[in-house]
């Protein structure tokens, strides 16, 4: 399947109920992994379906350079949605992605109708947040210093050589019910 066809198929998936042949896939040089989405899973919802009981949180290492922080937050958000699609597709509708039409009938979408809170804190707090989110069964992802610089092959090799206890966490993203996420992030401050 060519890129245009893949994008077209994904676009159809994103705006209409899923048809049985649509897949989200991940490709690399050695293999292709495809994840079938459950029947009738919708990524884009109507404004009436926004689920305000859920929230996104991105917690970043305090005092990161603004460019590094932006890069980390972007990777975290992309990873969180990709992980939901691959492992927890039942959460996608709770992410409340909406079409935002303008007065000229142009569409600016998909953007989540939920708040995305960006916090900052100490490195030890990030490691703890990662562990607690996982233990609570919340959708989460992390981004480390080892995932920057050089090629993706260099980054993968650095990660393979680094024990978890030595990883330099730049950030952790969490998605889930507010009442489960809020207690895990109460030590963090809003990023300013």
C-alpha positions as CSV (number, residue, x, y, z in Angstrom):
1,X,0.0,0.0,0.0
2,X,1.5,3.4,-0.9
3,X,1.6,6.4,1.5
4,X,-1.2,8.3,-0.1
5,X,-3.5,5.3,0.1
6,X,-2.5,4.7,3.7
7,X,-3.2,8.3,4.6
8,X,-6.5,8.2,2.8
9,X,-7.5,5.0,4.6
10,X,-6.5,6.5,8.0
11,X,-8.4,9.7,7.2
12,X,-11.5,7.7,6.5
13,X,-11.0,5.8,9.7
14,X,-10.6,9.0,11.7
15,X,-13.9,10.5,10.6
16,X,-16.3,7.6,10.1
17,X,-17.1,4.4,12.0
18,X,-14.3,1.9,11.4
19,X,-14.8,-0.6,8.6
20,X,-13.3,-4.1,9.2
21,X,-10.4,-3.8,6.8
22,X,-8.9,-0.6,8.3
23,X,-5.6,-1.0,10.2
24,X,-3.2,1.2,12.1
25,X,0.3,-0.1,11.1
26,X,3.8,0.3,12.1
27,X,6.6,-0.4,9.6
28,X,10.3,-0.8,10.0
29,X,13.0,-2.4,7.8
30,X,12.5,-5.9,9.2
31,X,8.7,-6.2,9.8
32,X,5.3,-4.6,9.7
33,X,3.1,-4.8,12.7
34,X,-0.6,-4.0,12.1
35,X,-3.2,-3.4,14.8
36,X,-6.8,-4.0,13.9
37,X,-9.2,-1.5,15.6
38,X,-12.3,-2.8,17.3
39,X,-15.5,-2.6,15.4
40,X,-17.1,0.9,15.5
41,X,-14.1,2.6,17.3
42,X,-14.1,6.3,16.5
43,X,-11.2,8.6,16.9
44,X,-13.1,11.8,16.2
45,X,-16.2,12.4,18.3
46,X,-19.0,15.0,18.4
47,X,-18.8,17.9,20.9
48,X,-21.6,16.2,22.9
49,X,-19.4,13.1,23.3
50,X,-16.4,14.9,24.9
51,X,-15.5,12.9,28.0
52,X,-14.4,15.6,30.6
53,X,-13.8,12.8,33.2
54,X,-10.5,12.1,31.4
55,X,-7.4,14.2,31.0
56,X,-3.9,14.3,29.4
57,X,-0.9,15.3,31.5
58,X,2.6,15.8,30.2
59,X,5.2,16.1,33.0
60,X,8.6,17.4,32.0
61,X,11.9,17.6,33.7
62,X,12.3,21.1,35.3
63,X,14.6,23.5,33.6
64,X,14.8,21.8,30.2
65,X,15.8,24.1,27.4
66,X,12.5,25.2,25.7
67,X,13.4,23.5,22.4
68,X,14.2,20.2,24.2
69,X,11.0,20.5,26.3
70,X,8.9,21.1,23.1
71,X,10.6,18.1,21.4
72,X,10.0,15.8,24.4
73,X,6.4,16.9,24.8
74,X,5.7,16.4,21.1
75,X,7.1,12.9,21.1
76,X,5.3,12.1,24.3
77,X,1.9,13.1,22.9
78,X,2.5,11.2,19.6
79,X,3.6,8.2,21.6
80,X,0.6,8.3,23.9
81,X,-1.9,8.3,21.0
82,X,0.1,5.6,19.1
83,X,0.2,3.4,22.2
84,X,-3.6,3.8,22.7
85,X,-4.2,2.8,19.1
86,X,-1.9,-0.2,19.5
87,X,-2.7,-1.4,23.0
88,X,-5.8,0.3,24.4
89,X,-8.0,1.3,21.4
90,X,-11.0,1.5,23.8
91,X,-9.5,4.7,25.2
92,X,-9.4,6.5,21.8
93,X,-13.0,7.8,22.1
94,X,-12.2,9.1,25.6
95,X,-9.4,11.2,24.1
96,X,-12.2,13.3,22.6
97,X,-10.7,14.4,19.3
98,X,-13.0,16.9,17.6
99,X,-13.2,18.7,14.2
100,X,-12.9,22.4,14.8
101,X,-14.7,24.1,11.9
102,X,-14.0,27.8,11.2
103,X,-16.5,30.4,9.8
104,X,-15.4,29.7,6.3
105,X,-16.3,26.0,6.7
106,X,-12.6,25.0,6.9
107,X,-11.7,22.2,9.3
108,X,-8.9,22.3,11.9
109,X,-8.8,18.8,13.2
110,X,-8.4,16.6,14.9
111,X,-7.7,18.4,18.2
112,X,-8.8,17.0,21.6
113,X,-11.5,18.8,23.4
114,X,-9.8,17.8,26.7
115,X,-7.3,19.9,28.5
116,X,-3.7,18.9,28.2
117,X,-1.9,20.0,31.3
118,X,1.9,20.5,31.0
119,X,3.8,20.2,34.3
120,X,7.4,20.2,35.4
121,X,9.2,18.5,38.3
122,X,12.2,16.8,39.6
123,X,13.8,13.8,37.7
124,X,13.0,11.4,40.6
125,X,9.3,12.5,40.3
126,X,9.2,11.6,36.6
127,X,10.6,8.1,37.3
128,X,8.1,7.6,40.1
129,X,5.2,8.9,37.9
130,X,6.2,6.4,35.2
131,X,6.1,3.5,37.7
132,X,2.9,4.6,39.4
133,X,1.0,5.2,36.2
134,X,2.0,1.8,34.9
135,X,1.1,0.1,38.3
136,X,-2.3,1.9,38.1
137,X,-3.0,0.6,34.6
138,X,-3.0,4.1,33.1
139,X,-1.9,4.8,29.6
140,X,1.5,6.4,29.7
141,X,4.7,6.9,27.8
142,X,8.1,8.4,28.6
143,X,10.9,10.2,26.8
144,X,14.6,10.2,27.8
145,X,17.8,12.0,27.0
146,X,19.0,8.7,25.4
147,X,16.2,9.2,22.8
148,X,17.8,12.3,21.4
149,X,20.8,13.1,19.2
150,X,22.1,11.1,16.2
151,X,19.9,8.7,14.2
152,X,17.1,6.6,15.6
153,X,19.5,3.6,15.3
154,X,22.0,5.5,17.6
155,X,19.1,6.3,20.0
156,X,17.9,2.7,20.1
157,X,21.5,1.5,20.8
158,X,21.9,4.0,23.7
159,X,18.6,2.8,25.2
160,X,19.7,-0.9,24.9
161,X,23.0,-0.1,26.8
162,X,21.4,2.0,29.6
163,X,19.8,0.4,32.6
164,X,16.4,1.9,33.6
165,X,18.0,3.3,36.8
166,X,20.4,5.4,34.7
167,X,17.9,6.8,32.2
168,X,17.6,10.6,32.2
169,X,13.9,11.1,31.9
170,X,12.9,14.3,30.0
171,X,9.2,13.6,30.4
172,X,6.3,11.3,31.1
173,X,2.8,11.6,29.6
174,X,-0.2,10.0,31.1
175,X,-3.9,9.7,30.0
176,X,-6.7,8.5,32.0
177,X,-9.6,9.3,34.4
178,X,-9.0,12.6,36.3
179,X,-9.5,10.9,39.6
180,X,-6.7,8.4,38.8
181,X,-4.3,10.8,37.2
182,X,-4.5,13.8,39.6
183,X,-3.1,12.1,42.7
184,X,0.0,10.9,40.8
185,X,0.8,14.5,39.6
186,X,0.1,16.6,42.7
187,X,3.8,17.3,43.4
188,X,4.4,18.8,40.0
189,X,4.1,22.5,39.1
190,X,2.6,24.0,36.0
191,X,5.2,24.6,33.4
192,X,5.9,28.3,33.1
